């Protein structure tokens, strides 16, 4: 029997704390309540991530509703080193794993010092040679999102990470689309399995669609990791709230993923324990059309097939032709080994 899978579910808090430690801790609590395995944040210094002239994505403009530059927007969303310590301690107490995406070398070094062993590479850094190398050198386990990537770019990024010393067994590649929210026509879940076939790594899906249908479907298609943004409320101000799940939805997503894991079962086709009792009720046996005496030589005209399925299978009816009855049988009585020996 195949061991039941356990999908690693990452509840992506991201920057939905709006720069508030209090909100960050509440997000941890909601991730725990939902049953997620990991709660993930983002660690960065805005001045090291974007230039003063960098613009914002259309969804960011729509969701923040102001004229801030990307730099100004991100400065409001930074978490301090002290905030990180507080969040990590809260995660420890609550029994959930902490993870954060670092966007620069100093942030990566800080997370490593704090005991983080998984490096989460965001889609936007998949073409950043020095960043990829730095992440592989700091974290023994790598999860990389591949939004906006071609297969060629994924392969090139993977080569960098492997060359820096990460073993393939410790790499998970997440299929992803970076539009918030992602149109269903652009999800392309089959690309996830293509990634696994081509590169031989663990695969998963980082989801930015509305609702929970797509991540649940991804698990049914073999995803070993699911990452999904969540928020305390989609009505909050900030770039990512509108495309995030609310707590009750996150909990429902986790529930449905766990149900899919159970449904996946094994790679064997056998009667299940729950349906074995239905075999004699739903299947047929060979029965006698009329009373027959011991010694009678059976012909097809002597036999019919009816429920219950407690006797000789109809698949063997032709084997009964020409056999002598060992004992008498009544009309509609089921043929068994007592009546005829095959």
C-alpha positions as CSV (number, residue, x, y, z in Angstrom):
1,X,0.0,0.0,0.0
2,X,1.2,3.5,-0.8
3,X,1.8,5.7,2.3
4,X,-0.8,8.5,2.6
5,X,0.8,11.7,1.4
6,X,1.0,14.8,3.6
7,X,1.0,18.0,1.6
8,X,3.1,20.8,3.1
9,X,0.7,23.7,3.4
10,X,2.3,27.1,3.6
11,X,0.0,29.9,4.8
12,X,1.5,32.9,3.2
13,X,1.0,35.9,5.5
14,X,3.5,37.8,3.4
15,X,3.1,41.5,4.0
16,X,-0.5,41.3,5.1
17,X,0.5,42.4,8.6
18,X,0.8,46.0,7.2
19,X,4.0,46.5,9.2
20,X,2.3,45.7,12.5
21,X,3.7,43.1,14.9
22,X,0.3,42.7,16.5
23,X,-1.3,41.9,13.2
24,X,1.6,39.5,12.3
25,X,1.0,37.6,15.5
26,X,-2.8,37.4,14.8
27,X,-1.9,36.0,11.4
28,X,0.2,33.3,13.1
29,X,-2.8,32.4,15.3
30,X,-5.1,32.1,12.3
31,X,-2.6,29.9,10.4
32,X,-2.5,27.6,13.4
33,X,-6.3,27.6,13.7
34,X,-6.6,26.6,10.0
35,X,-4.2,23.7,10.4
36,X,-1.4,25.0,8.2
37,X,2.1,23.4,8.5
38,X,4.0,26.7,8.0
39,X,3.2,30.4,8.3
40,X,5.4,32.5,5.9
41,X,6.3,36.1,6.0
42,X,8.7,38.3,3.9
43,X,12.0,39.8,5.2
44,X,13.5,42.8,3.4
45,X,14.8,46.3,3.6
46,X,12.9,48.2,1.1
47,X,16.0,50.4,0.2
48,X,17.9,47.3,-0.8
49,X,15.1,45.8,-2.8
50,X,13.8,48.6,-5.0
51,X,15.2,51.9,-6.4
52,X,13.4,55.2,-5.8
53,X,12.1,55.2,-9.3
54,X,10.6,51.7,-9.3
55,X,6.9,51.7,-10.2
56,X,4.2,49.4,-8.8
57,X,2.3,46.6,-10.4
58,X,-1.2,47.4,-11.5
59,X,-2.8,45.2,-8.8
60,X,-0.7,47.1,-6.2
61,X,-1.9,50.5,-7.5
62,X,-5.5,49.2,-7.4
63,X,-5.3,47.8,-3.9
64,X,-3.4,50.6,-2.2
65,X,-5.2,53.5,-3.7
66,X,-2.5,56.1,-3.3
67,X,0.4,57.6,-5.3
68,X,3.2,56.0,-3.3
69,X,6.3,54.7,-5.1
70,X,7.0,51.0,-4.7
71,X,9.8,52.1,-2.3
72,X,7.5,54.1,-0.1
73,X,4.9,51.3,-0.1
74,X,7.4,48.6,0.9
75,X,8.9,50.7,3.7
76,X,5.6,50.6,5.5
77,X,5.6,46.8,5.3
78,X,9.0,46.1,6.8
79,X,9.3,43.9,9.9
80,X,12.2,44.7,12.3
81,X,14.7,42.2,13.6
82,X,12.9,42.4,17.0
83,X,9.6,41.7,15.2
84,X,11.1,38.6,13.7
85,X,12.2,37.3,17.1
86,X,8.8,37.9,18.5
87,X,7.0,36.1,15.6
88,X,9.4,33.2,15.7
89,X,8.9,32.8,19.4
90,X,5.1,33.0,19.0
91,X,5.3,30.3,16.3
92,X,7.3,28.1,18.6
93,X,4.7,28.4,21.4
94,X,1.8,27.8,19.0
95,X,3.5,24.8,17.3
96,X,3.7,26.0,13.8
97,X,6.8,26.3,11.6
98,X,8.0,29.8,10.8
99,X,9.3,30.7,7.3
100,X,10.1,33.9,5.6
101,X,11.3,34.9,2.1
102,X,14.5,37.0,2.4
103,X,15.0,39.6,-0.4
104,X,18.7,40.5,0.3
105,X,21.8,38.9,1.7
106,X,21.6,40.6,5.1
107,X,18.0,39.4,5.5
108,X,19.0,35.9,4.6
109,X,21.9,36.0,7.1
110,X,19.5,37.2,9.8
111,X,17.0,34.4,9.1
112,X,19.8,31.8,9.1
113,X,21.0,33.1,12.4
114,X,17.5,32.7,13.8
115,X,17.4,29.0,12.8
116,X,15.6,29.1,9.5
117,X,16.8,26.2,7.4
118,X,14.6,26.6,4.3
119,X,15.2,29.2,1.7
120,X,12.1,30.4,-0.1
121,X,13.0,31.9,-3.5
122,X,10.3,34.2,-4.9
123,X,9.3,34.3,-8.6
124,X,10.9,37.7,-9.1
125,X,14.4,36.4,-8.2
126,X,14.5,33.4,-10.5
127,X,16.7,35.3,-12.9
128,X,19.0,36.8,-10.2
129,X,22.2,34.8,-10.3
130,X,23.9,36.2,-7.2
131,X,20.7,35.9,-5.2
132,X,20.2,32.3,-6.2
133,X,23.7,31.4,-5.3
134,X,23.4,33.2,-1.9
135,X,20.2,31.4,-1.0
136,X,21.7,28.0,-1.8
137,X,24.8,28.8,0.3
138,X,22.7,29.8,3.3
139,X,19.9,27.3,3.4
140,X,20.2,23.5,2.9
141,X,16.6,23.3,1.7
142,X,15.2,25.4,-1.2
143,X,11.7,26.1,-2.4
144,X,11.5,28.2,-5.5
145,X,8.4,29.8,-7.1
146,X,8.5,30.0,-10.9
147,X,6.0,32.7,-11.8
148,X,6.8,34.4,-15.1
149,X,9.4,31.7,-15.9
150,X,10.0,29.6,-19.0
151,X,11.3,26.1,-18.6
152,X,14.7,27.3,-19.8
153,X,14.8,29.9,-17.0
154,X,13.8,27.3,-14.4
155,X,16.5,25.0,-15.6
156,X,19.1,27.7,-15.4
157,X,18.1,28.7,-11.9
158,X,18.1,25.1,-10.8
159,X,21.6,24.6,-12.2
160,X,22.8,27.6,-10.1
161,X,21.3,26.2,-6.9
162,X,22.7,22.7,-7.6
163,X,26.2,24.1,-8.4
164,X,26.1,26.0,-5.1
165,X,25.7,22.7,-3.2
166,X,22.0,22.1,-2.7
167,X,21.0,18.4,-3.3
168,X,18.2,17.8,-5.7
169,X,16.3,15.9,-3.0
170,X,16.1,19.1,-1.0
171,X,14.7,21.3,-3.8
172,X,11.0,21.9,-4.4
173,X,9.9,23.8,-7.5
174,X,6.5,25.5,-7.2
175,X,4.5,26.2,-10.4
176,X,3.1,29.7,-10.1
177,X,1.5,32.7,-11.8
178,X,2.2,36.1,-10.5
179,X,-1.0,37.9,-11.6
180,X,-3.1,38.8,-8.6
181,X,-5.7,37.3,-8.9
182,X,-4.7,34.8,-11.5
183,X,-7.3,34.1,-14.2
184,X,-8.3,30.5,-14.4
185,X,-7.3,30.3,-18.0
186,X,-3.7,31.1,-17.0
187,X,-3.4,28.6,-14.2
188,X,-2.0,25.8,-16.5
189,X,-1.7,23.1,-13.8
190,X,-0.2,20.6,-16.3
191,X,2.9,22.7,-16.3
192,X,3.5,21.6,-12.7
193,X,3.8,17.9,-13.8
194,X,5.9,18.9,-16.7
195,X,8.3,20.6,-14.3
196,X,8.6,17.4,-12.3
197,X,9.2,15.2,-15.4
198,X,11.8,17.5,-16.8
199,X,13.8,18.3,-13.6
200,X,13.1,15.4,-11.3
201,X,12.5,17.6,-8.2
202,X,9.6,17.7,-5.7
203,X,6.8,19.9,-7.1
204,X,4.1,22.1,-5.7
205,X,2.0,25.1,-6.5
206,X,2.0,28.7,-5.2
207,X,-1.5,30.0,-5.8
208,X,-2.8,33.5,-6.5
209,X,-6.3,32.6,-7.9
210,X,-9.5,33.5,-6.1
211,X,-10.8,30.8,-3.9
212,X,-9.5,27.4,-3.0
213,X,-10.4,25.2,-6.0
214,X,-7.0,25.4,-7.8
215,X,-4.7,24.5,-4.8
216,X,-7.0,21.5,-4.0
217,X,-6.8,20.4,-7.6
218,X,-3.0,20.8,-7.6
219,X,-2.8,18.4,-4.7
220,X,-4.8,15.8,-6.6
221,X,-2.3,16.3,-9.5
222,X,0.7,15.6,-7.3
223,X,1.7,18.8,-5.6
224,X,3.7,18.2,-2.4
225,X,3.7,21.8,-1.3
226,X,0.9,24.4,-1.5
227,X,1.5,28.1,-0.8
228,X,-1.5,30.4,-0.5
229,X,-1.8,34.0,0.7
230,X,-4.2,34.7,3.5
231,X,-5.3,37.8,5.4
232,X,-7.4,38.8,8.4
233,X,-9.8,40.6,6.1
234,X,-9.8,41.3,2.4
235,X,-11.2,44.8,3.2
236,X,-7.9,45.9,4.8
237,X,-5.7,48.4,3.0
238,X,-2.5,46.9,1.4
239,X,-1.3,45.4,-1.9
240,X,-2.1,41.7,-1.3
241,X,-5.2,41.6,0.9
242,X,-7.7,41.6,-2.0
243,X,-6.2,38.4,-3.5
244,X,-5.9,36.5,-0.2
245,X,-8.0,34.0,1.6
246,X,-9.7,35.1,4.8
247,X,-9.3,32.8,7.9
248,X,-12.4,30.6,7.4
249,X,-11.4,30.1,3.8
250,X,-7.9,29.1,4.7
251,X,-9.3,26.6,7.2
252,X,-11.6,25.2,4.5
253,X,-8.7,24.9,2.0
254,X,-6.6,22.9,4.5
255,X,-9.6,20.7,5.3
256,X,-10.2,19.9,1.6
257,X,-6.6,19.3,0.9
258,X,-6.5,16.8,3.7
259,X,-9.6,15.1,2.3
260,X,-7.9,14.9,-1.1
261,X,-4.9,13.2,0.5
262,X,-7.2,10.6,1.9
263,X,-9.0,10.1,-1.4
264,X,-5.7,9.6,-3.3
265,X,-5.3,6.2,-1.6
266,X,-2.8,3.8,-3.1
267,X,-1.9,2.8,-6.6
268,X,-3.7,-0.6,-6.2
269,X,-7.2,-1.3,-7.5
270,X,-8.9,-3.6,-4.9
271,X,-12.3,-3.8,-3.3
272,X,-12.2,-1.3,-0.4
273,X,-12.9,-2.5,3.2
274,X,-16.2,-0.5,3.1
275,X,-17.5,-2.1,-0.1
276,X,-16.6,-5.7,0.4
277,X,-19.9,-6.3,2.1
278,X,-21.6,-5.2,-1.1
279,X,-20.1,-8.0,-3.3
280,X,-22.7,-10.7,-2.5
281,X,-25.5,-8.1,-2.8
282,X,-24.6,-6.5,-6.1
283,X,-23.0,-9.4,-8.0
284,X,-24.6,-12.5,-9.5
285,X,-24.0,-16.2,-9.3
286,X,-24.9,-19.1,-11.5
287,X,-28.3,-20.5,-10.4
288,X,-30.4,-23.5,-11.6
289,X,-33.4,-22.7,-13.8
290,X,-35.3,-25.7,-12.5
291,X,-34.8,-28.6,-10.0
292,X,-32.0,-30.9,-11.1
293,X,-31.0,-34.3,-9.7
294,X,-27.6,-35.6,-8.7
295,X,-25.7,-37.0,-11.7
296,X,-27.5,-34.7,-14.2
297,X,-25.1,-33.4,-16.9
298,X,-25.3,-29.7,-17.1
299,X,-26.2,-27.7,-20.3
300,X,-26.5,-24.0,-20.8
301,X,-30.3,-24.4,-20.7
302,X,-30.1,-25.6,-17.1
303,X,-28.5,-22.4,-15.9
304,X,-29.2,-18.7,-15.3
305,X,-27.3,-15.9,-13.5
306,X,-28.9,-14.0,-10.7
307,X,-28.1,-12.3,-7.4
308,X,-26.8,-12.9,-4.8
309,X,-23.1,-13.3,-5.6
310,X,-22.5,-16.0,-3.1
311,X,-21.9,-19.0,-5.4
312,X,-20.0,-19.9,-8.5
313,X,-19.2,-16.7,-10.6
314,X,-21.0,-16.2,-13.9
315,X,-17.5,-15.8,-15.4
316,X,-17.2,-19.6,-15.0
317,X,-20.6,-20.6,-16.4
318,X,-19.1,-22.1,-19.6
319,X,-16.9,-24.3,-17.4
320,X,-20.0,-25.9,-15.9
321,X,-21.3,-27.2,-19.2
322,X,-20.9,-31.0,-19.4
323,X,-20.2,-31.4,-15.6
324,X,-22.2,-33.9,-13.6
325,X,-24.1,-32.6,-10.5
326,X,-22.6,-34.0,-7.3
327,X,-25.8,-33.3,-5.4
328,X,-29.4,-32.2,-6.3
329,X,-30.2,-28.5,-6.7
330,X,-33.5,-26.6,-6.5
331,X,-34.9,-23.9,-8.8
332,X,-33.2,-20.6,-8.3
333,X,-30.7,-22.2,-6.0
334,X,-27.1,-20.9,-6.3
335,X,-24.5,-23.3,-7.7
336,X,-21.6,-23.9,-5.3
337,X,-18.6,-26.3,-5.1
338,X,-21.0,-28.7,-3.3
339,X,-23.0,-29.1,-6.4
340,X,-20.3,-29.3,-9.0
341,X,-16.5,-29.6,-9.0
342,X,-14.6,-27.4,-11.5
